Structure formats: C-alpha cells, structure tokens
Amino acid sequence: MGVSIAAAVSSTRTAWADSLQPINRINTNRVATHHITTSDDGSHTITGTDAYVIGRLDSLENANEQTLYIHIPEISGKADLVSFELFYKLITDKRFDAAYRVKFQAPLKQVMQNQGIYLSLPSSLTVTDQQALRLDIDQCHQCRLVLPKHPEPLFSLIEATSASITNQSLTPISRVYAGIAEVEPNGITVSLQGWNKNNLQGDPSGFQIDGDDPFFASPALAISTQDLAGLYFKLNVPNGNSEVNYQVFYATEAHQFIERASSLVGVSSNAGVSEFFLPLDYLTTQAPAHQLLDRIRLDIIPNESDINSPQPWSLQEVKAVPASQAENYATLKPKRIIQRKVQRSGKKALLLNSIKKIATDWPFAILYALLLLANVIFVVRLLRRKHPNKHG
C-alpha cells in the first residue's frame, strides 16, 4: 500500500522555481518588476509574457484575520477578467517556489473600484511582516497599470473588519498550492474521495453508467513527477466485459484536461477485475518538462450494453507508482495503448519531420527547387549585364 497524499507532501523543491531578481535589492515598500516597462509619467506597461511585481509585505499589528490588500491604484486592458498568481514562499534571494502560490481572477472594474485587490487568505497560509511576495499578472499583454509610490506598500495585511472591505470587494481564490507530494518508495495511493463524475450513478466504490460519456475526475493532487513512473488503476467490472476501453487524461501545471495529453488503452479483464499501468515517466524527460501532476481523469468508453445496465462497476484503486517499482508493473502495461504527449520537438525531430514532409510532397519540393534555381540564374545574368568586364 502507498502513503496518503497528505503524508507525502514533503520539503520544498527548487528544480522548477523561476529565476528572479535578487530579493535583497528590494527595500521596504519598494518593488521590483519583470517584463514591465515604466513610462515618464510613472505608469507601467506589461510588455512580456512573464510579467510580475515583487514587494515586501507591510503587516498591520494585531490583525485578527488574514486579509491581504494588493495596492494597484489603476489597471486597464482589453480583457474584462485578469488572472493573477501570488507566490508566497521564497527559496533563496533569487527564487520563489512555484509549489507555494495562490491563483485567482479579478475583473478589471473591481480592481479599479477598489484601487487594488482584497484576498481573504486561508488559515493554512501563513504570511509575516516584511515577507517577500510576488504577484504575476497573466495574459494581460500591453495592459497599463499604476503601482503605489514610495512609501506606500504594494502588499498590506489589514483588518478584515475594515470599512473598505465588503463581501463584494473580496476576490475569491480559485486554487491554493501549499507544497507538492513527492512519490514515496512505496508509491502514493490516491484518495477516491471528492472525485467529480459525469454520466455515472453512485460513487467510485459502486456505480452504474447512465450515459455515453462516463468519467471520474480527481480533485487537485499536486504530485511531483520527478520520480513518477506512471499510474496504476484497478476496477471491478461486470463479468460480461472481457475487455474494457479507457481514456486517461492528466493535467499538469501547464495545462488542464486536453485531448493532446491523454492515453487510449484497451484492457483485458480477468474474473471481473480490470487493472492496468499507464506510463507517465516522459513528463520530466522530454521538453517541455512537466513537474506537477495536478489532476487525473478516467474515462470509461462504454459499449451500448453498458449504458443503463444494472450491473455494478467500482473503482478500487488509483496509485502513483515510483520509478523504483516500474518493473513490478510492467506486465500490467496495456498491449493496446495510444499515448498523446504535449511535447515540443527537438532539433533532430524537427529535421526528420521536415525531411518526411518533403518526401511526402515531392512534386511541390521539385517545383520549389526549380523556382529557386530560376531566380539564381536570373540574378547572375542581370549582374553580368551590369558589369560585363568583371564577369568577362
């Protein structure tokens, strides 16, 4: 048996934290920016895809609740809704840990009205006076913003009972990352509590299929892929199902459930048991690398006889398997498997793809080569006419 997710959240990982400007250059109430330019009038414009602001927290003494005020006097852009990420754990004087961050979205009108953002931080997230924080502003290219002038702080911890705070002014948090679960030597047994479902009646321990798109989707997992070999699934299926087809989706820190990050498998069942091992070791070995397995979705591809059948199914176990145990699960790898990977081709792969395309469309390649040759001949003849002595 593996250990639980809660017990597997371990120490800070540094391999995938972003490089930043040195934090020790930021004095009290001053900020540092990245991919943000400053105009003569003091306003700022986002000019890159990795825009963020770093500042230190100005904490109010004896604050009863953790309400964070991010002071942005003005922000404007084409989008009505802007996505933000707040990084709150510093690794060194140059790095924040991406495993410790808060994600949220805020309408520009609300930010302008409040002259900033109010966040009610969960009790599990502890911040302290003069702590360095980083605010990422995502997908807001060419947005214009005004930052507070010294000595006004960018980040303040304020009283939740302040007159300026109402339920309408608070920005809801969509996700809190509070560390990641390292894959232990015995693996991680994923809890089956809190999984979303579609076209299924019941819960993972016992269910029937009542539609043509049945699936279970896990809640947030935050499992490290550093030593992850793959995922093990075990289901009890009706005895008449000698083979079951599944599609497994995985979400990472870079994407949610998408077709290009899924695997189709055909699994033979034995005495009503359907189990298989899905390799995912490529997540950290190919570019771009994915460092976080965020969620899992298991789709059952039903036969017509499975839909609305009273025969029960059950999802017995889902386990994250470490690399050290991969050989023990090798026999459970499906013989029929199609894996789609969100990866970027390397130089060799790009060259081979180019050669393959040329070979496939050789008439066009020949025509293109002839046109190039004709252009070269035309230029050479033109030069000879202009400079007959040089070309004899």
C-alpha positions as CSV (number, residue, x, y, z in Angstrom):
1,M,0.0,0.0,0.0
2,G,1.2,3.6,-0.7
3,V,1.1,6.5,1.6
4,S,-1.6,9.2,1.5
5,I,-1.2,12.5,-0.4
6,A,-1.3,14.4,2.9
7,A,1.5,12.4,4.3
8,A,3.6,12.7,1.2
9,V,3.8,16.5,1.0
10,S,7.5,17.0,1.6
11,S,10.1,19.6,1.5
12,T,10.4,22.5,-1.0
13,R,11.5,21.6,-4.4
14,T,13.7,24.0,-6.3
15,A,14.1,22.5,-9.8
16,W,11.2,24.3,-11.3
17,A,11.1,27.6,-9.5
18,D,11.5,30.7,-11.6
19,S,14.6,32.8,-11.6
20,L,14.0,36.3,-10.2
21,Q,15.8,39.5,-9.4
22,P,17.6,39.3,-6.1
23,I,15.1,39.9,-3.3
24,N,17.7,41.7,-1.1
25,R,17.6,44.6,-3.6
26,I,14.0,45.3,-2.6
27,N,13.9,47.7,0.3
28,T,10.9,48.2,2.5
29,N,7.8,49.3,0.5
30,R,9.8,49.3,-2.8
31,V,9.0,46.9,-5.7
32,A,10.9,45.2,-8.5
33,T,9.3,44.3,-11.8
34,H,9.8,41.9,-14.7
35,H,8.5,42.3,-18.3
36,I,7.0,45.6,-17.2
37,T,8.3,48.9,-18.5
38,T,8.0,52.3,-16.8
39,S,6.9,55.4,-18.6
40,D,8.0,59.0,-17.9
41,D,4.6,59.7,-16.2
42,G,5.3,56.9,-13.7
43,S,2.8,54.4,-15.2
44,H,3.7,50.9,-16.2
45,T,3.0,48.7,-19.2
46,I,3.2,44.9,-19.4
47,T,5.5,44.1,-22.3
48,G,6.2,40.4,-22.0
49,T,4.6,37.0,-21.2
50,D,6.1,36.7,-17.8
51,A,5.0,39.9,-16.1
52,Y,5.3,40.1,-12.3
53,V,5.9,42.5,-9.4
54,I,7.8,41.7,-6.3
55,G,7.4,43.6,-3.0
56,R,7.5,43.1,0.7
57,L,4.5,42.7,3.0
58,D,3.6,45.6,5.3
59,S,1.7,43.9,8.1
60,L,-0.7,45.5,10.5
61,E,0.0,44.6,14.1
62,N,-2.7,42.5,15.8
63,A,-4.6,41.9,12.6
64,N,-7.4,39.5,13.6
65,E,-7.8,37.9,10.2
66,Q,-5.5,37.5,7.2
67,T,-6.9,39.8,4.6
68,L,-4.3,40.8,2.1
69,Y,-4.6,44.1,0.3
70,I,-2.7,44.4,-3.0
71,H,-2.5,48.1,-3.8
72,I,-2.8,48.7,-7.5
73,P,-4.3,52.2,-7.9
74,E,-5.1,51.6,-11.6
75,I,-5.1,48.9,-14.2
76,S,-6.5,48.9,-17.7
77,G,-6.5,46.5,-20.6
78,K,-8.6,44.8,-23.3
79,A,-9.7,41.9,-21.2
80,D,-12.5,42.2,-18.6
81,L,-11.1,39.5,-16.4
82,V,-7.4,39.1,-15.5
83,S,-5.7,36.1,-14.0
84,F,-3.2,36.5,-11.2
85,E,-0.9,34.3,-9.2
86,L,0.6,35.2,-5.8
87,F,3.8,33.4,-4.9
88,Y,4.4,33.4,-1.1
89,K,7.4,31.1,-0.4
90,L,11.0,32.3,-1.0
91,I,13.6,29.6,-1.6
92,T,16.7,31.8,-2.0
93,D,17.3,35.5,-2.6
94,K,16.5,34.8,-6.2
95,R,13.8,32.3,-6.3
96,F,10.2,31.7,-5.3
97,D,8.8,28.1,-5.1
98,A,6.1,27.5,-7.7
99,A,4.6,24.8,-5.4
100,Y,3.5,27.6,-3.0
101,R,1.2,30.0,-4.7
102,V,-2.4,31.3,-4.9
103,K,-4.4,31.6,-8.1
104,F,-7.3,34.0,-8.6
105,Q,-9.1,36.1,-11.1
106,A,-10.3,39.6,-10.7
107,P,-12.5,41.8,-13.0
108,L,-10.6,45.0,-14.0
109,K,-13.6,47.1,-13.0
110,Q,-13.4,45.7,-9.5
111,V,-9.7,46.3,-9.3
112,M,-10.2,49.9,-10.4
113,Q,-13.0,50.5,-8.0
114,N,-11.1,49.1,-5.0
115,Q,-7.8,50.6,-6.2
116,G,-6.4,47.1,-5.8
117,I,-7.4,43.5,-4.7
118,Y,-8.6,42.2,-1.4
119,L,-7.8,38.5,-0.7
120,S,-9.1,36.6,2.3
121,L,-6.1,34.2,2.8
122,P,-6.8,30.7,4.2
123,S,-5.7,30.0,7.7
124,S,-3.3,27.3,6.3
125,L,-1.3,30.0,4.5
126,T,0.9,32.0,6.9
127,V,2.4,35.3,5.9
128,T,4.6,37.5,8.1
129,D,5.7,41.1,8.2
130,Q,8.3,42.1,5.6
131,Q,7.9,38.8,3.8
132,A,8.7,39.0,0.1
133,L,5.7,38.3,-2.2
134,R,5.5,38.1,-6.0
135,L,2.4,38.9,-8.0
136,D,2.2,37.5,-11.5
137,I,-0.2,39.2,-14.0
138,D,-1.1,36.5,-16.6
139,Q,-2.2,37.0,-20.2
140,C,-2.5,40.8,-19.9
141,H,-0.1,41.9,-22.6
142,Q,0.1,45.7,-23.1
143,C,-2.1,46.2,-20.0
144,R,-1.3,49.5,-18.3
145,L,-1.1,49.7,-14.5
146,V,-0.1,52.2,-11.8
147,L,1.8,50.9,-8.8
148,P,1.9,52.6,-5.4
149,K,4.6,55.3,-4.9
150,H,7.1,55.1,-2.1
151,P,6.5,54.8,0.8
152,E,3.0,53.2,0.1
153,P,3.3,49.4,0.2
154,L,2.2,47.1,-2.6
155,F,1.2,44.4,-0.2
156,S,-0.6,45.0,3.2
157,L,-2.1,42.8,5.8
158,I,-5.2,44.6,7.1
159,E,-8.1,44.1,9.4
160,A,-11.0,42.1,7.9
161,T,-13.4,44.4,9.6
162,S,-12.1,47.5,7.8
163,A,-14.9,49.7,6.4
164,S,-13.4,49.4,2.9
165,I,-13.9,45.6,2.8
166,T,-17.3,44.0,1.8
167,N,-18.2,40.6,0.6
168,Q,-18.5,42.1,-2.9
169,S,-15.0,43.6,-2.8
170,L,-13.3,40.3,-1.7
171,T,-11.8,38.4,-4.7
172,P,-12.4,34.7,-4.5
173,I,-9.4,32.4,-4.6
174,S,-9.6,29.6,-7.2
175,R,-6.7,27.5,-6.1
176,V,-4.1,27.3,-3.3
177,Y,-0.9,25.4,-3.8
178,A,0.7,24.5,-0.5
179,G,3.5,22.2,-1.5
180,I,3.7,19.1,-3.6
181,A,3.6,15.4,-2.8
182,E,6.9,13.5,-3.5
183,V,6.4,10.0,-4.8
184,E,7.5,7.8,-1.9
185,P,9.3,4.4,-2.5
186,N,6.0,2.6,-1.9
187,G,4.1,5.0,-4.1
188,I,1.1,7.2,-3.4
189,T,-2.4,5.7,-3.0
190,V,-4.7,8.4,-4.4
191,S,-7.7,9.1,-2.3
192,L,-11.0,8.4,-4.1
193,Q,-12.9,10.9,-2.1
194,G,-14.1,14.1,-3.8
195,W,-13.9,12.9,-7.4
196,N,-16.2,14.6,-9.9
197,K,-18.3,12.4,-12.1
198,N,-20.2,12.5,-15.4
199,N,-22.8,10.1,-16.7
200,L,-22.3,7.9,-13.6
201,Q,-24.8,7.0,-10.8
202,G,-23.1,6.3,-7.5
203,D,-19.6,6.8,-6.3
204,P,-16.2,5.2,-7.1
205,S,-17.0,2.3,-4.7
206,G,-20.1,1.3,-6.7
207,F,-21.6,2.9,-9.7
208,Q,-23.6,2.3,-12.9
209,I,-23.2,4.0,-16.3
210,D,-26.2,6.1,-17.4
211,G,-24.7,8.0,-20.4
212,D,-22.3,7.8,-23.3
213,D,-19.5,9.9,-21.7
214,P,-18.9,8.5,-18.2
215,F,-15.8,9.6,-16.3
216,F,-14.4,10.3,-12.8
217,A,-12.1,13.3,-12.4
218,S,-9.9,13.7,-9.3
219,P,-9.6,16.8,-7.2
220,A,-6.3,18.7,-7.1
221,L,-3.4,16.2,-6.3
222,A,-0.2,18.2,-6.7
223,I,2.1,15.1,-7.2
224,S,5.7,15.6,-8.1
225,T,6.7,13.9,-11.4
226,Q,10.4,13.8,-10.5
227,D,10.3,10.1,-9.6
228,L,6.9,9.2,-11.1
229,A,6.9,6.2,-13.4
230,G,3.2,6.2,-14.0
231,L,-0.3,5.5,-12.7
232,Y,-1.9,2.2,-11.7
233,F,-5.7,1.7,-12.0
234,K,-7.8,-1.2,-10.6
235,L,-11.5,-1.6,-11.3
236,N,-14.2,-4.2,-10.8
237,V,-16.2,-4.6,-14.0
238,P,-19.3,-6.7,-14.9
239,N,-18.3,-10.3,-15.7
240,G,-19.5,-10.0,-19.3
241,N,-16.9,-7.4,-20.1
242,S,-13.8,-9.3,-21.3
243,E,-12.2,-6.1,-22.5
244,V,-12.7,-2.5,-21.5
245,N,-11.5,0.6,-23.2
246,Y,-10.4,3.6,-21.2
247,Q,-9.1,7.1,-21.9
248,V,-6.9,8.7,-19.2
249,F,-6.4,12.4,-19.1
250,Y,-3.7,14.1,-17.0
251,A,-3.5,17.8,-16.0
252,T,-0.2,19.5,-15.1
253,E,0.9,22.9,-14.0
254,A,1.0,23.8,-17.7
255,H,-2.5,22.6,-18.9
256,Q,-5.8,21.2,-17.7
257,F,-7.6,18.2,-19.3
258,I,-6.9,18.3,-23.0
259,E,-7.1,15.7,-25.8
260,R,-3.3,16.1,-26.5
261,A,-2.5,15.0,-23.0
262,S,-4.4,11.7,-22.8
263,S,-4.0,8.0,-23.4
264,L,-6.3,5.5,-25.0
265,V,-6.0,1.9,-23.6
266,G,-7.7,-1.4,-24.2
267,V,-7.5,-3.6,-21.1
268,S,-8.5,-7.3,-20.8
269,S,-10.4,-8.2,-17.6
270,N,-9.9,-11.3,-15.6
271,A,-12.7,-12.6,-13.4
272,G,-14.3,-9.2,-13.3
273,V,-11.1,-7.3,-12.5
274,S,-9.7,-4.7,-14.9
275,E,-6.3,-3.3,-13.9
276,F,-3.6,-1.5,-15.9
277,F,-0.4,0.6,-15.6
278,L,-0.1,3.8,-17.6
279,P,3.5,5.1,-18.1
280,L,4.0,8.8,-17.4
281,D,7.8,8.9,-17.0
282,Y,8.1,11.0,-20.1
283,L,6.7,14.0,-18.3
284,T,10.1,15.1,-17.0
285,T,12.4,13.6,-19.6
286,Q,11.1,15.4,-22.7
287,A,10.7,19.1,-23.5
288,P,8.8,21.0,-22.2
289,A,9.0,19.1,-18.9
290,H,6.0,19.0,-16.6
291,Q,6.9,18.9,-12.9
292,L,3.5,18.6,-11.4
293,L,0.7,16.0,-11.9
294,D,-2.2,18.2,-10.9
295,R,-5.3,16.1,-11.6
296,I,-6.4,12.7,-13.2
297,R,-9.4,11.9,-15.2
298,L,-10.5,8.3,-16.0
299,D,-13.0,7.9,-18.9
300,I,-14.7,4.6,-19.5
301,I,-15.6,4.1,-23.1
302,P,-18.8,2.0,-22.8
303,N,-20.4,-0.5,-25.0
304,E,-24.1,0.1,-25.8
305,S,-25.0,-2.8,-23.4
306,D,-23.1,-1.0,-20.5
307,I,-25.3,2.1,-20.6
308,N,-28.2,2.0,-18.2
309,S,-27.3,-1.6,-17.2
310,P,-27.9,-2.5,-13.6
311,Q,-24.6,-4.3,-13.5
312,P,-22.3,-2.5,-11.0
313,W,-18.8,-1.2,-11.6
314,S,-16.3,0.0,-9.0
315,L,-13.1,1.9,-9.0
316,Q,-11.0,0.1,-6.4
317,E,-7.6,1.8,-6.5
318,V,-5.5,4.6,-8.2
319,K,-1.9,4.7,-7.3
320,A,1.1,6.9,-8.3
321,V,3.9,4.4,-9.0
322,P,7.6,5.4,-8.4
323,A,10.3,4.7,-10.8
324,S,11.8,2.1,-8.5
325,Q,8.7,0.0,-8.8
326,A,8.1,0.4,-12.5
327,E,9.4,-3.1,-13.3
328,N,6.8,-4.6,-10.9
329,Y,4.0,-3.1,-13.0
330,A,5.5,-3.7,-16.5
331,T,3.2,-6.7,-17.1
332,L,0.2,-4.5,-16.5
333,K,1.0,-2.1,-19.3
334,P,-1.8,-2.5,-21.8
335,K,-1.0,-4.2,-25.1
336,R,-3.2,-1.7,-26.9
337,I,-2.2,1.8,-26.0
338,I,-2.1,5.1,-27.8
339,Q,-0.4,7.9,-25.8
340,R,-0.6,11.6,-26.8
341,K,2.0,13.8,-25.4
342,V,2.2,17.6,-25.1
343,Q,5.8,17.9,-26.1
344,R,8.0,20.2,-28.2
345,S,10.1,18.5,-30.9
346,G,13.8,18.6,-30.5
347,K,16.2,19.7,-33.3
348,K,16.6,16.1,-34.6
349,A,12.9,15.5,-34.6
350,L,12.3,18.8,-36.4
351,L,14.8,17.9,-39.1
352,L,13.3,14.4,-39.6
353,N,9.8,15.9,-39.8
354,S,11.0,18.4,-42.4
355,I,12.6,15.6,-44.5
356,K,9.5,13.5,-44.1
357,K,7.2,16.3,-45.3
358,I,9.5,17.0,-48.3
359,A,9.5,13.3,-49.2
360,T,5.7,13.1,-48.9
361,D,5.1,16.2,-51.1
362,W,7.9,15.7,-53.6
363,P,6.2,17.4,-56.6
364,F,6.0,20.6,-54.6
365,A,9.6,20.3,-53.4
366,I,10.8,19.8,-57.0
367,L,8.8,22.8,-58.2
368,Y,10.1,25.0,-55.4
369,A,13.7,23.9,-56.2
370,L,13.2,24.8,-59.8
371,L,11.9,28.3,-58.9
372,L,14.9,28.9,-56.7
373,L,17.3,27.8,-59.5
374,A,15.5,30.1,-62.0
375,N,15.9,33.0,-59.6
376,V,19.6,32.4,-59.2
377,I,20.1,32.2,-62.9
378,F,18.2,35.4,-63.4
379,V,20.3,37.3,-60.8
380,V,23.6,36.0,-62.3
381,R,22.6,37.1,-65.8
382,L,21.5,40.5,-64.5
383,L,24.8,41.1,-62.8
384,R,26.8,40.1,-65.9
385,R,24.8,42.7,-68.0
386,K,25.6,45.5,-65.5
387,H,29.2,44.6,-65.0
388,P,30.4,42.9,-68.3
389,N,34.1,43.5,-67.6
390,K,34.0,41.8,-64.2
391,H,32.4,38.7,-65.5
392,G,34.5,38.5,-68.7
